[in-house]
Amino acid sequence: MSDVALSLCAALTLCSCGNAGDTQNVPAVSVSTEESTAEVTTSAAASELSSADDVRRAVVERSLFSTGNKDRFRKVFAKAERGEEITVAYIGGSITAGYTLEPEECWAYLTHKWLCEKYPDAKINYVNAGISGTPSSLGLMRSYRDIVTPYGEPDIVFIDFSVNDDTSPLLLECYESLVRTVYDYSSEPAVALMFFRTSENHSCAAEHGMIGDTYGLPMISVTDALTWAIDEELMAWSDYSDDEAHPNVNGALLTAEMVEYMLECEAGDTVKGGIVKNIPSAAETAPLYGGSFTGMKMLEAKDMQPVSAGEFKLVPEKDITTYVSAFDSVYMRGNHDTDEGMTFELTFDDLFIVYQTAAKPSHGTAEIYVDGVLKGEARGKTSDGWYNPKTQLIMRGTGEPQKHTVTVKMKEGSEKANFFLFAFGYTE
């Protein structure tokens, strides 16, 4: 590996703009906007890069997957220029949450601080809704709680589930439904998609990128940029991450620069990738993989009003073993001789369940009945479980919501096992 490549990490400097109005400098990549329809030029060939700065710029430029339709971002920038209040939300998994990093070191926080530096007269709210080990199905059902409740409907939303999702039809539809849900907020937020990868090249970037193209969204592919740089021996995986997936300090800085570059392109005239579409509403756009889960709601344990709780007991999440704090309460079922189960009523069309899985023999399997008919099993004991919340489709609807009676009880053979119910997701 060349000396230029080895010095890449040293060239990445910490971005921190403090609160709005601070005067600390934040490194930014300048974007040429001389031609109103000029396409971003392809980064220089690896053999032409003579310095660490050249390498960094080339990697950053490679990350811009598409500028998409710029209208919504420009409206937000105009709002910030006027000194108004805006909210920037980030929803995803552990990469978004900043796993392994201090809160102020993650890429989301760094890009928020960059915006504060660029628009010192604006009040810019920061919402990090990243939760480790969770897919877009859970992101969809918790989206209102986690990105709308704090400050109201956001102005900018970054979405990333490219590593935590797989390419099954169900999760592709959940991801697209999340995009459609957020895009159609009445605040008309600017939505950008983020694509990451693991050291073993797992990523849903290609499939999620097709969804982004469908709605004309800006997209940043850390996946493409890293793969190119590593293949060209301009950097090593260890320059970006200390494990199989999560950016280290330098990786977070590099990712933040990629986002900053995209934001500069959105503000300027440079364009790249995809078809620039004028999408007034996601509801008016035919879905690529499906959108039947758009607007999914979440019924958390604390808000359930069971007709009968049976052997289940509502407890704070802090009272159970978990490594993911996605909920503040849980319905817990322990060792019991009876198996009445918990029953409640709910009006819905589609129904998902969220429960805990762990590689523990004490975790059992629950059966979920809808109107007395067995609709699915939720296996609490799994070989890959780590006390994490698992989301599972129980019933796909017909498009006509109806009032149903739902019962959760233990499967035969699991009567004395534990089961932890966090929530249900449902559409109306």
C-alpha positions as CSV (number, residue, x, y, z in Angstrom):
1,M,0.0,0.0,0.0
2,S,1.3,3.5,-0.9
3,D,2.4,6.1,1.5
4,V,-0.5,8.2,0.3
5,A,-2.9,5.5,1.3
6,L,-1.3,4.9,4.6
7,S,-1.6,8.6,5.5
8,L,-5.3,8.8,4.7
9,C,-6.4,8.5,8.3
10,A,-4.0,11.3,9.4
11,A,-5.5,13.6,6.8
12,L,-9.0,13.2,8.2
13,T,-9.5,16.0,10.8
14,L,-12.2,16.2,13.5
15,C,-15.3,18.1,12.5
16,S,-17.1,19.8,15.4
17,C,-18.9,23.1,15.1
18,G,-20.3,23.2,18.6
19,N,-23.7,25.0,19.1
20,A,-25.1,27.4,16.5
21,G,-23.0,30.5,16.4
22,D,-19.7,28.9,17.3
23,T,-16.8,29.9,15.2
24,Q,-14.8,26.7,15.0
25,N,-13.8,25.7,11.5
26,V,-15.3,22.6,9.9
27,P,-13.5,21.1,6.9
28,A,-15.7,21.0,3.8
29,V,-15.3,19.8,0.3
30,S,-15.9,22.6,-2.2
31,V,-18.2,21.8,-5.2
32,S,-17.8,23.4,-8.6
33,T,-21.1,24.7,-9.8
34,E,-19.9,26.5,-12.9
35,E,-22.3,24.6,-15.2
36,S,-25.9,24.4,-14.2
37,T,-26.3,20.9,-15.7
38,A,-22.7,19.7,-15.2
39,E,-22.5,16.1,-14.0
40,V,-20.1,15.3,-11.2
41,T,-16.9,14.2,-12.9
42,T,-15.6,10.7,-12.2
43,S,-12.9,10.7,-9.6
44,A,-9.3,10.6,-10.9
45,A,-7.8,7.2,-11.6
46,A,-6.0,5.8,-8.5
47,S,-2.6,6.1,-10.3
48,E,-3.1,9.9,-10.6
49,L,-3.7,10.5,-6.9
50,S,-0.5,12.0,-5.5
51,S,-1.4,13.1,-2.0
52,A,-3.6,12.1,1.0
53,D,-5.9,15.1,0.2
54,D,-6.3,13.8,-3.4
55,V,-7.2,10.3,-2.0
56,R,-9.7,11.7,0.4
57,R,-11.4,13.9,-2.1
58,A,-11.6,11.0,-4.6
59,V,-13.2,8.7,-2.0
60,V,-15.7,11.4,-1.0
61,E,-16.7,12.1,-4.6
62,R,-17.2,8.4,-5.3
63,S,-19.7,8.3,-2.5
64,L,-22.2,10.5,-4.2
65,F,-24.6,7.9,-5.7
66,S,-27.2,10.5,-6.9
67,T,-28.2,14.1,-6.3
68,G,-31.8,13.3,-7.0
69,N,-34.4,16.1,-7.0
70,K,-32.9,19.1,-5.2
71,D,-36.1,21.1,-4.6
72,R,-36.7,19.9,-1.0
73,F,-33.2,20.4,0.2
74,R,-33.1,23.9,-1.3
75,K,-36.3,24.8,0.5
76,V,-34.7,23.7,3.8
77,F,-31.5,25.6,3.1
78,A,-33.5,28.7,2.4
79,K,-35.3,28.3,5.6
80,A,-32.0,27.9,7.5
81,E,-30.7,31.0,5.7
82,R,-33.6,33.0,7.1
83,G,-32.6,31.9,10.6
84,E,-35.6,29.7,11.1
85,E,-35.8,26.5,13.2
86,I,-35.2,23.2,11.4
87,T,-35.0,19.6,12.5
88,V,-32.6,17.1,11.1
89,A,-33.4,13.4,11.9
90,Y,-31.3,10.3,11.3
91,I,-33.0,6.8,11.5
92,G,-31.2,3.5,11.1
93,G,-29.2,0.9,13.0
94,S,-26.0,0.9,15.0
95,I,-24.0,2.7,12.3
96,T,-26.3,5.6,12.6
97,A,-26.4,5.4,16.4
98,G,-22.6,5.6,16.5
99,Y,-22.0,2.2,18.0
100,T,-18.4,2.0,19.5
101,L,-18.1,5.8,19.4
102,E,-18.8,8.6,21.8
103,P,-22.1,10.4,20.9
104,E,-20.3,13.5,19.5
105,E,-18.1,11.3,17.3
106,C,-20.7,9.6,15.1
107,W,-21.3,10.7,11.5
108,A,-24.8,11.9,12.2
109,Y,-23.7,14.3,15.0
110,L,-20.8,15.6,12.9
111,T,-23.0,16.5,10.0
112,H,-25.5,18.2,12.3
113,K,-22.6,20.3,13.7
114,W,-21.5,21.1,10.1
115,L,-25.0,22.4,9.4
116,C,-24.8,24.5,12.6
117,E,-21.6,26.0,11.4
118,K,-22.9,26.7,7.9
119,Y,-26.2,28.3,9.2
120,P,-25.2,30.0,12.5
121,D,-28.4,32.0,12.7
122,A,-30.7,29.0,12.5
123,K,-31.8,26.8,15.4
124,I,-31.0,23.2,14.1
125,N,-32.5,20.4,16.1
126,Y,-30.7,17.0,16.1
127,V,-32.6,13.7,16.3
128,N,-30.6,10.5,16.2
129,A,-33.0,7.6,16.0
130,G,-30.5,4.9,15.3
131,I,-31.0,1.7,17.3
132,S,-28.5,-1.1,17.1
133,G,-29.4,-4.4,15.5
134,T,-32.8,-3.3,14.2
135,P,-34.1,-3.5,10.6
136,S,-36.3,-1.2,8.6
137,S,-39.5,-3.0,9.7
138,L,-39.0,-1.8,13.2
139,G,-37.7,1.5,11.9
140,L,-41.0,1.9,10.0
141,M,-43.2,1.2,13.0
142,R,-41.2,3.4,15.4
143,S,-40.6,6.3,12.9
144,Y,-43.3,8.6,14.2
145,R,-42.3,8.0,17.9
146,D,-38.6,8.5,17.3
147,I,-38.3,11.2,14.6
148,V,-41.5,13.2,14.8
149,T,-42.4,13.2,18.5
150,P,-39.2,15.0,19.7
151,Y,-39.6,18.3,17.7
152,G,-42.5,17.7,15.3
153,E,-42.2,16.6,11.7
154,P,-38.6,17.0,10.5
155,D,-37.1,19.1,7.7
156,I,-34.4,16.7,6.7
157,V,-34.3,12.9,7.2
158,F,-31.4,10.5,6.6
159,I,-32.4,6.8,6.3
160,D,-30.0,3.9,6.6
161,F,-30.8,0.2,6.9
162,S,-28.5,-1.1,4.2
163,V,-26.5,-3.3,6.6
164,N,-29.3,-4.4,9.0
165,D,-31.8,-5.4,6.3
166,D,-31.6,-8.2,3.8
167,T,-33.1,-8.3,0.3
168,S,-36.2,-10.4,1.1
169,P,-39.4,-9.1,-0.4
170,L,-40.8,-8.4,3.0
171,L,-38.0,-6.1,4.2
172,L,-37.7,-4.4,0.8
173,E,-41.4,-3.5,1.1
174,C,-40.8,-2.4,4.7
175,Y,-37.9,-0.2,3.6
176,E,-39.9,1.3,0.8
177,S,-42.9,1.8,3.0
178,L,-40.6,3.7,5.5
179,V,-39.4,5.9,2.6
180,R,-42.9,6.6,1.5
181,T,-44.1,7.3,5.1
182,V,-41.3,9.9,5.7
183,Y,-41.5,11.5,2.3
184,D,-45.2,12.2,2.7
185,Y,-45.0,14.0,6.0
186,S,-46.9,17.3,5.8
187,S,-43.6,19.1,6.4
188,E,-42.4,17.8,3.0
189,P,-38.9,16.9,4.4
190,A,-35.8,16.5,2.3
191,V,-35.0,12.7,2.4
192,A,-31.6,11.2,1.7
193,L,-30.7,7.6,1.7
194,M,-27.4,6.3,3.1
195,F,-25.8,3.0,2.0
196,F,-23.1,1.2,4.1
197,R,-21.5,-2.2,3.9
198,T,-19.8,-4.8,6.1
199,S,-16.2,-6.1,5.8
200,E,-17.7,-9.1,4.0
201,N,-19.5,-6.9,1.5
202,H,-23.0,-7.3,2.8
203,S,-25.1,-4.4,1.7
204,C,-28.6,-3.7,0.3
205,A,-27.2,-0.6,-1.5
206,A,-28.3,-1.9,-5.0
207,E,-31.9,-2.6,-4.0
208,H,-32.3,0.4,-1.8
209,G,-30.7,2.5,-4.5
210,M,-33.5,1.4,-6.9
211,I,-36.0,2.6,-4.4
212,G,-34.2,6.0,-4.2
213,D,-34.3,6.3,-7.9
214,T,-38.0,5.6,-7.9
215,Y,-38.6,8.6,-5.7
216,G,-35.8,10.8,-7.1
217,L,-34.0,11.0,-3.8
218,P,-30.4,12.0,-3.1
219,M,-28.2,9.0,-2.1
220,I,-24.8,8.5,-0.5
221,S,-23.1,5.2,-1.0
222,V,-20.3,4.7,1.5
223,T,-20.4,1.2,0.1
224,D,-19.3,2.2,-3.4
225,A,-16.6,4.6,-2.2
226,L,-15.1,2.1,0.2
227,T,-15.1,-0.8,-2.2
228,W,-13.4,1.3,-4.8
229,A,-10.8,2.7,-2.4
230,I,-10.0,-0.8,-1.0
231,D,-9.9,-2.5,-4.4
232,E,-7.5,0.2,-5.6
233,E,-5.4,-0.2,-2.4
234,L,-5.8,3.4,-1.5
235,M,-7.0,2.5,2.0
236,A,-7.6,-0.6,4.1
237,W,-10.8,-1.6,5.9
238,S,-9.1,-0.9,9.2
239,D,-8.8,2.8,8.1
240,Y,-12.6,2.9,8.3
241,S,-13.7,0.4,10.9
242,D,-12.3,-1.6,13.8
243,D,-14.8,-4.4,13.4
244,E,-17.0,-5.9,10.8
245,A,-19.3,-2.9,10.1
246,H,-19.1,0.1,12.4
247,P,-17.1,3.2,11.4
248,N,-14.3,4.1,13.8
249,V,-13.4,7.7,14.6
250,N,-11.8,8.2,11.2
251,G,-14.5,6.3,9.4
252,A,-17.2,8.5,11.0
253,L,-15.2,11.6,9.9
254,L,-15.0,10.3,6.3
255,T,-18.7,9.5,6.3
256,A,-19.5,13.0,7.5
257,E,-17.4,14.5,4.7
258,M,-19.4,12.4,2.2
259,V,-22.7,13.8,3.6
260,E,-21.3,17.4,3.6
261,Y,-20.3,16.9,0.0
262,M,-23.8,15.8,-0.9
263,L,-25.3,18.7,0.9
264,E,-23.0,21.1,-1.0
265,C,-24.1,19.5,-4.3
266,E,-27.7,19.8,-3.3
267,A,-27.2,23.6,-2.7
268,G,-25.3,24.0,-6.0
269,D,-25.9,23.2,-9.6
270,T,-23.9,20.0,-9.8
271,V,-25.9,16.8,-10.6
272,K,-25.2,13.1,-10.7
273,G,-27.0,9.9,-11.2
274,G,-30.5,8.8,-11.5
275,I,-33.4,10.6,-13.1
276,V,-34.3,13.9,-11.6
277,K,-38.0,13.5,-10.8
278,N,-40.6,15.9,-9.5
279,I,-42.4,13.7,-7.0
280,P,-45.1,15.8,-5.3
281,S,-46.3,12.8,-3.2
282,A,-45.1,9.3,-2.6
283,A,-48.8,8.3,-2.6
284,E,-48.9,9.3,-6.3
285,T,-45.9,7.2,-7.2
286,A,-46.3,3.5,-8.0
287,P,-44.1,1.5,-5.5
288,L,-41.2,-0.5,-6.7
289,Y,-41.3,-3.4,-4.2
290,G,-44.5,-2.5,-2.4
291,G,-45.9,0.2,-0.1
292,S,-48.8,-1.5,1.7
293,F,-47.1,-0.9,5.1
294,T,-46.9,2.9,4.6
295,G,-47.9,4.8,7.7
296,M,-47.6,1.8,10.0
297,K,-48.3,2.6,13.6
298,M,-46.9,1.0,16.8
299,L,-48.7,-0.2,19.9
300,E,-46.2,-0.5,22.7
301,A,-46.6,-2.7,25.7
302,K,-47.2,0.2,28.0
303,D,-50.1,1.3,25.8
304,M,-51.8,-2.1,25.4
305,Q,-55.1,-2.4,27.2
306,P,-55.6,-6.2,27.3
307,V,-59.0,-7.7,27.9
308,S,-57.0,-10.2,29.9
309,A,-53.3,-10.2,30.7
310,G,-53.2,-13.8,31.7
311,E,-49.7,-14.8,32.9
312,F,-48.1,-11.7,31.3
313,K,-47.0,-8.8,33.5
314,L,-46.1,-5.3,32.4
315,V,-42.6,-4.3,33.7
316,P,-40.1,-1.6,32.9
317,E,-37.5,-2.6,30.3
318,K,-34.8,-1.9,32.8
319,D,-36.0,-4.9,34.8
320,I,-35.1,-7.4,32.1
321,T,-31.8,-8.4,30.4
322,T,-31.4,-6.4,27.1
323,Y,-28.6,-4.8,25.1
324,V,-30.9,-2.7,23.0
325,S,-33.0,0.1,24.6
326,A,-35.8,0.5,22.0
327,F,-38.7,0.4,24.5
328,D,-39.3,1.5,28.0
329,S,-41.7,-1.3,28.9
330,V,-42.3,-4.9,28.1
331,Y,-45.0,-7.6,28.8
332,M,-43.1,-10.4,30.4
333,R,-44.2,-14.0,30.9
334,G,-42.2,-16.2,33.3
335,N,-42.5,-19.7,34.5
336,H,-46.2,-20.6,35.0
337,D,-48.3,-23.7,35.3
338,T,-51.2,-22.1,33.4
339,D,-51.3,-20.8,29.9
340,E,-54.3,-18.6,29.5
341,G,-52.3,-16.1,27.5
342,M,-52.9,-12.4,26.9
343,T,-55.8,-11.1,24.9
344,F,-56.6,-7.7,23.5
345,E,-58.6,-6.0,20.8
346,L,-57.2,-3.9,18.0
347,T,-58.4,-2.5,14.6
348,F,-55.9,-3.2,11.9
349,D,-55.2,-4.6,8.4
350,D,-51.6,-5.8,8.6
351,L,-50.1,-7.0,11.9
352,F,-46.4,-7.3,13.1
353,I,-45.1,-8.4,16.5
354,V,-42.0,-7.2,18.2
355,Y,-40.5,-9.5,20.8
356,Q,-37.1,-10.5,22.3
357,T,-34.9,-13.2,21.1
358,A,-31.9,-14.8,22.8
359,A,-29.8,-17.9,22.6
360,K,-31.1,-19.1,26.0
361,P,-33.1,-22.2,26.8
362,S,-35.2,-20.2,29.2
363,H,-36.8,-18.4,26.2
364,G,-39.8,-20.1,24.7
365,T,-42.1,-19.9,21.6
366,A,-45.4,-18.1,21.6
367,E,-48.3,-18.6,19.4
368,I,-50.3,-15.6,18.0
369,Y,-54.0,-16.1,17.3
370,V,-56.2,-13.6,15.5
371,D,-59.9,-14.1,16.0
372,G,-59.2,-17.6,17.3
373,V,-57.1,-18.6,14.3
374,L,-53.4,-19.4,14.7
375,K,-51.6,-16.9,12.5
376,G,-47.9,-17.4,13.5
377,E,-45.3,-18.4,16.0
378,A,-42.8,-16.1,17.7
379,R,-39.6,-18.1,18.7
380,G,-37.9,-16.4,21.6
381,K,-35.0,-18.9,21.6
382,T,-32.8,-18.5,18.5
383,S,-29.2,-19.4,17.9
384,D,-28.3,-15.9,16.8
385,G,-30.4,-14.0,19.4
386,W,-28.6,-11.6,21.7
387,Y,-31.5,-10.2,23.8
388,N,-32.5,-8.0,20.8
389,P,-36.0,-7.0,19.6
390,K,-37.2,-9.1,16.6
391,T,-39.9,-7.9,14.2
392,Q,-42.1,-10.5,12.5
393,L,-45.1,-10.3,10.2
394,I,-48.1,-12.1,11.7
395,M,-50.9,-11.3,9.3
396,R,-51.0,-9.5,6.0
397,G,-54.3,-7.7,5.5
398,T,-56.7,-7.3,2.6
399,G,-56.7,-3.5,2.4
400,E,-59.8,-3.3,4.7
401,P,-59.0,-2.7,8.4
402,Q,-61.2,-4.6,10.8
403,K,-61.5,-5.0,14.5
404,H,-59.8,-8.2,15.7
405,T,-59.2,-10.1,18.9
406,V,-55.5,-11.0,19.3
407,T,-54.2,-13.6,21.7
408,V,-50.6,-14.4,22.6
409,K,-50.0,-17.6,24.5
410,M,-47.2,-20.1,24.8
411,K,-46.8,-23.1,22.4
412,E,-47.2,-26.5,23.9
413,G,-43.8,-27.4,25.5
414,S,-43.0,-23.8,26.2
415,E,-45.5,-23.3,29.1
416,K,-42.8,-22.8,31.6
417,A,-40.5,-20.7,29.4
418,N,-40.1,-16.9,29.3
419,F,-41.4,-14.6,26.6
420,F,-41.0,-10.9,26.3
421,L,-43.4,-8.9,24.2
422,F,-42.4,-5.3,23.3
423,A,-44.9,-4.1,20.8
424,F,-47.2,-4.7,17.8
425,G,-47.0,-2.8,14.5
426,Y,-50.1,-2.4,12.5
427,T,-51.7,-0.6,9.5
428,E,-55.2,0.9,9.4
